[in-house]
Amino acid sequence: MRLFAAAIATETNTFSPLPTSMAAYQEGVFLRPGEHPDDTALMCTAPLFVARKRAKAEGFELIEGSCFASSPAGITNRADYETMRDEILDQLKAALPVNGVLLGLHGAIVAHGYDDVEGDVIEHVREIVGPKVVIGVELDPHCHLTIKRVRLSDIIVLYKEFPYTDVVERAEDLLKLMLRTLRGEIRPVMSLYDCRQVGSYPTTLPLMRSFVDRTSAMEGKGGVLSVSIGHCFPYADVPEMTGRVLVVVDGDKKQADRLATEIGQEFVSMRGKTAPDYLGVEAAITTALGINGSPVVVADPADNAGGGAPTDNATVLKALIARDVQDAALGPIWDPIAVRLYFDAGLGATFPLRFGGKTGPASGSPVDADVTVTGLARNCQQSFGPTQVKLGDCSCIKIGGVEIVLISNRTQALGLELFRNVGVEPTERKLLVVKSTNHFHAAFGPIAEKVLYVDSDGPLPRDYSRIPYMRVQRPIWPLDAETTPCLIL
């Protein structure tokens, strides 16, 4: 038995002012066959990582393809996407014959000329391998579960958790189902229910936690193989941007249709109840300072690199400085030019500098201040579950009672190393402001006295009615009050 595995991934914010090119992938994950590390999965590479570890024990040969991934940003350059895609396809052709193809994809990539990059990849793979080869795909829940990719794949499995703490476990599920299919033990069929909604669904809050636990418990019983909840990625103006439910069962399409409809209808009933409460900037700071105990973690999802934002908006920082807040730390702010200047100045230096507010109108105005350099570190990383995420060169500066972590490789706040790399111990601060939607929660939630969420004036508004969609299929909630959720596949 021969399996081929490869990955290509990013998350495309079609409103972002930051184009995505080959250079962005080279700064993220850019691995040729055999170069993937043995000790950790990287962004969307878990299927290859798991297959490599299990190949000998499961009695199959793994042929590794390339793995490409970048931090979320704007639309990917067409020529660069086609170059990466064609490299993987040429590797697949050279590997033939194969029994199965494992793809680690994100699910929300848009390239110039391609609204559905993952569908395009899967379509080309299917053309190469034919109808009998099993194609298995792992996707991020913030994906567009398009009809095209579901029709052309045999098995699709999404991560269940938000934050993504189960990426490797879901890749193991996918591989197990693929091997059982290839051995003739099961015959997977998939059904897709369109909920016609946009929302935020963190599994750290009770309602979504209970929903995911109950749907997960269905797996392995009565022929149910997998249940996936597609959240959608709200900052992509593409036709099939919507929350969807995907069910995989063994052989019985009517059962899959019935279950997808039941789960989908329950998901629809949860509209408006799954997201956290968002405070204004001043209210968030006042509330945080009034809480006994520390640290209080304040999340700023509107300026989150994980959603394609530049992560250089300083609105919350300016409010902290204006109120002379003490014992606070904020990060990250992406400003590679400022980071270089801090290294040039050296540890302990105090000098006037302008930073932040560089990329576009939603970045706001920059900060002009006398800053003291309190921390410097080269080639840093932070943990995100079993993976390591590059931060690049990092610096920490202090203005009044606020410490600010600046990074040269744009990403969101994920692990405690974001602060510890530059000498800030997060457990010893009263207030921590992190630029992230919910992925921070895996590391920062356990140390927090309280977690608050702020809706700043960054480029990722939490009110989806403020997003200038032009191409999304309507009606869709909350843009429209009346919608028509239904089974579509």
VEXDREN-2710 file (C-alpha; in Angstrom, 1 decimal):
% VEXDREN-2710
k/r/px/py/pz
1/MET/0.0/0.0/0.0
2/ARG/1.4/3.4/-1.0
3/LEU/0.2/6.8/0.3
4/PHE/1.2/10.2/-0.9
5/ALA/1.1/13.2/1.5
6/ALA/1.6/17.0/1.0
7/ALA/0.3/20.3/2.4
8/ILE/-0.4/23.8/1.2
9/ALA/-2.1/26.3/3.6
10/THR/-2.8/29.8/4.5
11/GLU/-6.0/31.7/5.5
12/THR/-6.9/34.5/3.1
13/ASN/-8.5/37.7/4.3
14/THR/-9.7/39.2/1.0
15/PHE/-9.9/42.6/2.6
16/SER/-6.3/42.6/3.9
17/PRO/-3.8/45.2/2.5
18/LEU/-1.1/42.6/2.8
19/PRO/-0.6/40.5/-0.4
20/THR/0.6/36.9/0.1
21/SER/3.5/35.9/-2.1
22/MET/6.0/33.0/-2.2
23/ALA/8.1/35.0/0.2
24/ALA/5.4/34.7/2.9
25/TYR/5.4/30.9/2.5
26/GLN/9.2/30.9/2.7
27/GLU/8.9/32.7/6.0
28/GLY/6.4/30.2/7.3
29/VAL/6.6/26.5/6.2
30/PHE/8.5/25.8/3.0
31/LEU/9.6/22.2/3.1
32/ARG/10.6/19.8/0.3
33/PRO/10.2/16.0/0.5
34/GLY/12.0/14.6/3.5
35/GLU/12.6/18.0/5.1
36/HIS/9.7/17.9/7.6
37/PRO/10.9/17.6/11.2
38/ASP/10.4/14.3/13.0
39/ASP/9.4/15.8/16.4
40/THR/6.5/18.3/15.6
41/ALA/3.7/19.0/13.2
42/LEU/3.7/22.4/11.6
43/MET/0.9/24.5/10.2
44/CYS/-1.5/22.0/8.4
45/THR/1.2/19.3/8.0
46/ALA/-0.2/17.0/10.6
47/PRO/-1.4/14.3/8.0
48/LEU/2.1/13.9/6.7
49/PHE/3.6/14.0/10.2
50/VAL/1.2/11.3/11.5
51/ALA/1.6/9.1/8.4
52/ARG/5.3/9.2/8.7
53/LYS/5.2/8.0/12.3
54/ARG/2.7/5.2/11.6
55/ALA/3.8/4.0/8.2
56/LYS/5.9/1.1/9.4
57/ALA/3.5/-0.1/12.0
58/GLU/0.5/0.1/9.6
59/GLY/2.3/-1.6/6.8
60/PHE/2.2/1.2/4.1
61/GLU/4.8/3.2/2.2
62/LEU/4.7/6.9/2.5
63/ILE/5.8/9.1/-0.3
64/GLU/6.3/12.7/0.9
65/GLY/5.5/15.7/-1.1
66/SER/6.3/19.4/-0.4
67/CYS/4.6/21.4/2.5
68/PHE/3.9/25.1/2.1
69/ALA/2.2/27.3/4.6
70/SER/2.1/31.0/5.5
71/SER/0.6/33.3/8.1
72/PRO/-2.9/34.6/7.2
73/ALA/-2.9/37.7/5.0
74/GLY/-4.4/38.9/1.8
75/ILE/-4.9/37.1/-1.6
76/THR/-2.1/34.9/-2.8
77/ASN/-0.2/35.8/-5.9
78/ARG/-1.6/33.6/-8.7
79/ALA/1.8/32.6/-10.3
80/ASP/3.2/31.7/-6.8
81/TYR/0.2/29.6/-6.0
82/GLU/0.3/27.7/-9.3
83/THR/4.1/27.1/-8.8
84/MET/3.6/25.5/-5.4
85/ARG/0.5/23.5/-6.5
86/ASP/2.2/22.2/-9.6
87/GLU/5.3/21.2/-7.7
88/ILE/3.1/19.0/-5.5
89/LEU/1.2/17.6/-8.5
90/ASP/4.4/16.7/-10.3
91/GLN/5.6/14.9/-7.1
92/LEU/2.3/13.0/-7.1
93/LYS/2.7/12.0/-10.7
94/ALA/6.2/10.8/-10.0
95/ALA/4.9/8.7/-7.1
96/LEU/2.3/6.8/-9.1
97/PRO/0.8/4.3/-8.5
98/VAL/-0.6/5.2/-5.1
99/ASN/-3.6/3.9/-3.2
100/GLY/-4.3/7.1/-1.3
101/VAL/-3.5/10.8/-1.1
102/LEU/-3.4/12.7/2.3
103/LEU/-3.7/16.4/2.0
104/GLY/-3.1/18.9/4.8
105/LEU/-5.0/22.0/3.7
106/HIS/-6.4/25.0/5.5
107/GLY/-9.6/25.5/3.7
108/ALA/-9.8/29.3/3.3
109/ILE/-7.1/30.0/0.7
110/VAL/-7.9/32.5/-2.1
111/ALA/-5.5/33.2/-4.9
112/HIS/-5.9/35.6/-7.8
113/GLY/-8.2/33.7/-10.2
114/TYR/-9.1/31.0/-7.6
115/ASP/-11.9/31.5/-5.0
116/ASP/-11.5/27.9/-3.9
117/VAL/-7.8/27.0/-3.9
118/GLU/-8.3/23.8/-2.0
119/GLY/-11.0/22.7/-4.4
120/ASP/-8.6/23.4/-7.2
121/VAL/-5.9/21.3/-5.6
122/ILE/-8.2/18.4/-4.9
123/GLU/-9.6/18.6/-8.5
124/HIS/-6.1/18.3/-10.0
125/VAL/-5.3/15.4/-7.6
126/ARG/-8.4/13.6/-8.7
127/GLU/-7.6/14.1/-12.3
128/ILE/-4.2/12.5/-11.7
129/VAL/-5.1/9.5/-9.6
130/GLY/-8.5/8.7/-11.0
131/PRO/-11.8/7.7/-9.3
132/LYS/-10.6/4.7/-7.2
133/VAL/-7.8/6.2/-5.2
134/VAL/-8.9/7.4/-1.8
135/ILE/-8.4/11.2/-1.2
136/GLY/-8.4/12.2/2.5
137/VAL/-8.2/15.9/3.6
138/GLU/-7.7/17.6/6.9
139/LEU/-9.1/21.1/7.2
140/ASP/-9.1/24.0/9.6
141/PRO/-12.7/24.7/11.0
142/HIS/-12.3/28.3/9.7
143/CYS/-12.7/26.9/6.2
144/HIS/-15.1/27.2/3.3
145/LEU/-16.6/23.7/3.0
146/THR/-17.3/24.1/-0.7
147/ILE/-19.4/21.6/-2.6
148/LYS/-16.6/21.0/-5.1
149/ARG/-14.0/19.8/-2.5
150/VAL/-16.6/17.6/-0.8
151/ARG/-17.6/16.0/-4.0
152/LEU/-14.1/15.3/-5.1
153/SER/-12.8/13.9/-1.8
154/ASP/-13.5/10.6/-0.1
155/ILE/-13.0/11.7/3.5
156/ILE/-12.7/15.2/5.0
157/VAL/-12.0/15.8/8.7
158/LEU/-11.9/19.2/10.4
159/TYR/-10.3/20.1/13.7
160/LYS/-12.9/20.2/16.4
161/GLU/-11.3/22.6/18.9
162/PHE/-11.0/26.4/18.8
163/PRO/-8.2/27.1/19.8
164/TYR/-6.7/24.3/17.7
165/THR/-5.4/21.9/20.3
166/ASP/-6.4/18.7/18.4
167/VAL/-4.7/19.1/15.0
168/VAL/-2.6/15.9/15.4
169/GLU/-5.5/13.9/16.8
170/ARG/-7.8/14.8/13.9
171/ALA/-5.0/13.8/11.5
172/GLU/-4.8/10.5/13.2
173/ASP/-8.6/10.1/12.8
174/LEU/-8.2/10.9/9.1
175/LEU/-5.4/8.4/8.5
176/LYS/-7.3/5.7/10.4
177/LEU/-10.4/6.2/8.3
178/MET/-8.3/6.2/5.1
179/LEU/-6.6/2.9/6.0
180/ARG/-9.9/1.3/7.0
181/THR/-11.3/2.4/3.6
182/LEU/-8.4/1.0/1.7
183/ARG/-8.7/-2.3/3.6
184/GLY/-12.3/-2.6/2.6
185/GLU/-13.6/-2.3/6.2
186/ILE/-15.7/0.8/5.6
187/ARG/-17.2/2.7/2.7
188/PRO/-17.4/6.4/3.7
189/VAL/-20.1/8.7/2.4
190/MET/-20.4/12.4/3.2
191/SER/-23.3/14.7/3.6
192/LEU/-23.1/18.5/3.9
193/TYR/-25.6/20.9/5.5
194/ASP/-25.5/24.6/4.9
195/CYS/-26.4/26.6/8.0
196/ARG/-26.3/30.0/6.2
197/GLN/-24.6/31.8/9.0
198/VAL/-21.5/33.6/10.0
199/GLY/-20.3/33.6/13.6
200/SER/-17.6/33.0/16.2
201/TYR/-17.6/29.6/17.9
202/PRO/-14.8/29.2/20.6
203/THR/-14.9/25.8/22.2
204/THR/-13.6/27.4/25.4
205/LEU/-17.1/28.7/26.1
206/PRO/-19.9/26.4/27.5
207/LEU/-22.4/26.3/24.7
208/MET/-19.9/25.4/21.9
209/ARG/-18.0/23.1/24.3
210/SER/-21.1/21.1/25.0
211/PHE/-22.1/21.0/21.3
212/VAL/-18.7/19.7/20.2
213/ASP/-18.5/17.1/23.0
214/ARG/-21.9/15.7/22.1
215/THR/-21.3/15.5/18.3
216/SER/-17.9/14.0/18.9
217/ALA/-19.4/11.3/21.1
218/MET/-21.5/10.2/18.1
219/GLU/-18.3/9.0/16.2
220/GLY/-17.6/5.3/16.2
221/LYS/-21.2/4.4/17.0
222/GLY/-23.9/3.2/14.6
223/GLY/-21.8/3.7/11.5
224/VAL/-21.0/7.3/12.2
225/LEU/-17.3/7.9/11.2
226/SER/-16.8/11.6/11.6
227/VAL/-18.7/14.8/12.4
228/SER/-17.1/18.2/11.6
229/ILE/-18.4/21.7/12.2
230/GLY/-17.2/24.2/9.7
231/HIS/-17.2/27.7/11.3
232/CYS/-16.3/29.5/8.0
233/PHE/-13.8/32.3/7.8
234/PRO/-15.7/35.6/8.0
235/TYR/-13.1/37.9/6.4
236/ALA/-13.2/36.3/3.0
237/ASP/-15.6/37.7/0.4
238/VAL/-16.2/34.4/-1.6
239/PRO/-19.5/32.9/-2.6
240/GLU/-19.4/29.8/-0.3
241/MET/-18.4/31.6/2.9
242/THR/-20.8/30.1/5.4
243/GLY/-21.0/27.8/8.4
244/ARG/-21.6/24.2/7.3
245/VAL/-21.8/20.8/9.0
246/LEU/-20.1/17.8/7.4
247/VAL/-21.0/14.2/8.4
248/VAL/-19.2/11.0/7.3
249/VAL/-20.9/7.6/7.8
250/ASP/-20.3/4.1/6.7
251/GLY/-22.2/3.4/3.5
252/ASP/-25.6/4.8/4.4
253/LYS/-26.2/8.2/2.6
254/LYS/-29.7/8.5/4.1
255/GLN/-28.3/8.2/7.6
256/ALA/-25.6/10.8/6.8
257/ASP/-28.3/13.2/5.4
258/ARG/-30.5/12.8/8.4
259/LEU/-27.6/13.3/10.9
260/ALA/-26.1/16.3/9.1
261/THR/-29.6/17.9/9.0
262/GLU/-30.2/17.3/12.7
263/ILE/-26.8/18.7/13.7
264/GLY/-27.0/21.5/11.3
265/GLN/-30.4/22.6/12.6
266/GLU/-29.0/22.6/16.2
267/PHE/-26.1/24.7/15.0
268/VAL/-28.5/27.2/13.5
269/SER/-30.4/27.3/16.8
270/MET/-27.2/28.5/18.5
271/ARG/-27.0/31.7/16.4
272/GLY/-25.9/34.7/18.5
273/LYS/-25.2/32.7/21.6
274/THR/-21.7/31.2/21.0
275/ALA/-19.4/34.3/21.0
276/PRO/-17.9/36.0/24.0
277/ASP/-19.1/39.5/25.1
278/TYR/-16.9/42.2/23.6
279/LEU/-16.1/45.4/25.6
280/GLY/-15.1/48.8/24.3
281/VAL/-11.4/49.7/24.8
282/GLU/-11.9/52.0/27.8
283/ALA/-14.5/49.7/29.4
284/ALA/-12.2/46.7/29.0
285/ILE/-9.3/48.5/30.7
286/THR/-11.5/49.7/33.5
287/THR/-13.0/46.3/34.1
288/ALA/-9.6/44.6/34.0
289/LEU/-8.1/47.0/36.6
290/GLY/-11.1/46.4/38.9
291/ILE/-10.6/42.7/39.1
292/ASN/-8.9/41.3/42.1
293/GLY/-6.1/38.9/41.2
294/SER/-3.8/38.7/38.2
295/PRO/-3.1/38.4/35.5
296/VAL/-6.2/39.6/33.7
297/VAL/-5.9/38.8/30.0
298/VAL/-7.5/41.1/27.5
299/ALA/-7.8/39.8/23.9
300/ASP/-7.8/42.1/21.0
301/PRO/-9.2/40.0/18.1
302/ALA/-9.8/43.0/15.8
303/ASP/-6.0/43.3/15.2
304/ASN/-5.2/39.6/15.0
305/ALA/-2.6/38.3/12.5
306/GLY/-4.5/35.0/12.6
307/GLY/-7.3/36.6/10.7
308/GLY/-5.0/38.5/8.2
309/ALA/-4.7/41.7/10.2
310/PRO/-1.3/43.5/10.1
311/THR/-1.1/43.5/13.9
312/ASP/0.3/47.0/14.1
313/ASN/-2.8/48.8/15.5
314/ALA/-1.9/50.8/18.7
315/THR/-5.4/51.9/19.8
316/VAL/-5.4/49.7/23.0
317/LEU/-1.8/50.6/23.7
318/LYS/-2.4/54.3/23.5
319/ALA/-5.3/54.0/25.9
320/LEU/-3.1/52.1/28.4
321/ILE/-0.4/54.8/28.2
322/ALA/-2.9/57.7/28.4
323/ARG/-4.3/56.2/31.6
324/ASP/-0.8/55.6/33.0
325/VAL/-1.7/51.9/33.6
326/GLN/1.1/50.1/35.6
327/ASP/2.3/46.5/35.5
328/ALA/0.9/45.8/32.1
329/ALA/2.3/44.0/29.0
330/LEU/1.0/44.0/25.4
331/GLY/2.0/41.9/22.4
332/PRO/2.6/41.4/19.7
333/ILE/3.0/44.4/17.6
334/TRP/4.5/43.7/14.2
335/ASP/7.1/46.3/13.2
336/PRO/10.3/44.8/11.9
337/ILE/11.8/48.2/11.2
338/ALA/11.3/49.2/14.9
339/VAL/12.7/45.9/16.0
340/ARG/15.9/46.5/14.0
341/LEU/16.3/49.9/15.5
342/TYR/16.0/48.5/19.0
343/PHE/18.8/46.1/18.3
344/ASP/20.8/48.9/16.9
345/ALA/20.2/51.0/20.0
346/GLY/21.0/48.1/22.4
347/LEU/19.6/46.8/25.7
348/GLY/18.9/49.6/28.2
349/ALA/18.9/52.4/25.6
350/THR/16.3/55.1/25.9
351/PHE/15.5/57.1/22.7
352/PRO/12.5/58.7/20.9
353/LEU/10.9/56.4/18.3
354/ARG/7.8/56.1/16.1
355/PHE/6.3/52.6/15.9
356/GLY/3.1/50.8/14.9
357/GLY/0.4/52.2/12.7
358/LYS/2.2/51.5/9.4
359/THR/0.2/49.3/7.1
360/GLY/-3.1/50.8/6.3
361/PRO/-6.0/52.9/7.6
362/ALA/-7.2/50.3/10.0
363/SER/-3.7/50.3/11.5
364/GLY/-4.5/53.6/13.1
365/SER/-1.9/56.2/13.9
366/PRO/1.6/55.3/15.1
367/VAL/3.0/55.8/18.6
368/ASP/5.5/58.5/19.2
369/ALA/7.3/58.1/22.5
370/ASP/10.5/57.9/24.4
371/VAL/11.1/54.2/24.8
372/THR/13.4/52.1/26.9
373/VAL/14.7/48.9/25.4
374/THR/14.2/46.2/28.1
375/GLY/14.5/42.9/26.1
376/LEU/16.1/41.7/22.8
377/ALA/16.2/38.1/21.4
378/ARG/17.0/36.6/18.0
379/ASN/15.1/33.9/16.1
380/CYS/12.4/33.4/18.6
381/GLN/9.5/31.0/18.6
382/GLN/6.3/30.4/20.6
383/SER/4.4/27.2/21.2
384/PHE/1.0/26.5/19.9
385/GLY/0.0/23.1/21.1
386/PRO/2.4/20.6/19.6
387/THR/3.8/23.1/17.0
388/GLN/6.3/25.9/17.1
389/VAL/5.5/29.2/15.5
390/LYS/8.2/31.6/14.3
391/LEU/8.3/35.1/15.8
392/GLY/11.6/36.2/14.2
393/ASP/13.7/38.7/16.0
394/CYS/11.9/40.2/19.0
395/SER/12.3/43.2/21.3
396/CYS/10.6/44.5/24.4
397/ILE/10.3/48.2/25.1
398/LYS/8.8/50.0/28.1
399/ILE/6.7/53.2/28.1
400/GLY/5.7/54.2/31.6
401/GLY/4.2/51.1/33.2
402/VAL/3.6/49.2/30.0
403/GLU/5.9/46.7/28.4
404/ILE/5.4/46.1/24.6
405/VAL/6.6/43.1/22.7
406/LEU/7.4/43.8/19.0
407/ILE/8.1/41.0/16.5
408/SER/9.6/40.9/13.0
409/ASN/7.7/37.8/11.8
410/ARG/4.0/38.6/11.7
411/THR/1.9/36.3/13.8
412/GLN/-0.6/36.4/16.7
413/ALA/-0.2/35.8/20.4
414/LEU/-0.2/32.0/21.0
415/GLY/2.3/30.9/23.7
416/LEU/3.7/32.4/26.9
417/GLU/7.1/32.5/25.1
418/LEU/5.9/35.6/23.3
419/PHE/6.6/37.5/26.5
420/ARG/9.2/35.2/28.1
421/ASN/11.6/35.4/25.1
422/VAL/12.3/39.0/26.0
423/GLY/12.3/38.7/29.8
424/VAL/8.6/39.4/30.6
425/GLU/7.1/36.9/33.0
426/PRO/3.4/36.9/32.1
427/THR/2.2/35.4/35.4
428/GLU/3.7/38.4/37.3
429/ARG/1.8/41.1/35.4
430/LYS/-1.5/42.6/36.4
431/LEU/-2.7/43.1/32.9
432/LEU/-1.8/41.2/29.7
433/VAL/-3.2/42.4/26.3
434/VAL/-2.8/39.8/23.6
435/LYS/-3.6/40.3/19.9
436/SER/-5.5/37.1/19.1
437/THR/-9.1/35.9/18.7
438/ASN/-9.1/32.7/20.8
439/HIS/-5.9/30.7/20.0
440/PHE/-4.2/32.5/22.9
441/HIS/-6.6/30.7/25.3
442/ALA/-4.8/27.4/25.3
443/ALA/-1.7/28.9/26.9
444/PHE/-3.0/32.1/28.6
445/GLY/-6.4/30.8/29.8
446/PRO/-4.8/28.5/32.5
447/ILE/-2.8/31.4/34.0
448/ALA/-5.5/34.0/33.8
449/GLU/-7.6/35.3/36.7
450/LYS/-10.1/36.5/34.1
451/VAL/-10.2/36.7/30.3
452/LEU/-11.9/39.7/28.7
453/TYR/-12.4/40.5/25.0
454/VAL/-12.2/43.9/23.5
455/ASP/-13.5/45.1/20.1
456/SER/-11.0/47.8/19.1
457/ASP/-10.9/49.7/15.8
458/GLY/-8.6/47.1/14.1
459/PRO/-9.4/45.7/10.7
460/LEU/-11.3/42.6/11.8
461/PRO/-14.6/43.9/13.3
462/ARG/-16.6/41.5/15.4
463/ASP/-19.8/43.0/14.0
464/TYR/-20.0/41.2/10.6
465/SER/-22.5/43.7/9.3
466/ARG/-19.6/46.1/9.1
467/ILE/-17.8/44.0/6.5
468/PRO/-18.3/45.2/3.0
469/TYR/-19.2/41.8/1.4
470/MET/-19.9/41.9/-2.4
471/ARG/-19.8/38.3/-3.4
472/VAL/-21.0/36.2/-0.5
473/GLN/-24.2/34.2/-1.3
474/ARG/-27.3/35.8/0.3
475/PRO/-29.3/35.5/2.4
476/ILE/-26.9/34.7/5.3
477/TRP/-27.3/35.5/9.0
478/PRO/-26.6/38.0/10.6
479/LEU/-26.6/40.1/7.4
480/ASP/-30.1/38.9/6.7
481/ALA/-32.8/38.0/9.3
482/GLU/-34.5/35.3/7.1
483/THR/-32.3/32.5/5.8
484/THR/-32.9/29.0/4.3
485/PRO/-30.5/26.5/5.9
486/CYS/-30.7/23.2/4.1
487/LEU/-28.9/19.9/3.1
488/ILE/-26.9/20.7/-0.1
489/LEU/-24.9/17.5/-0.7
END
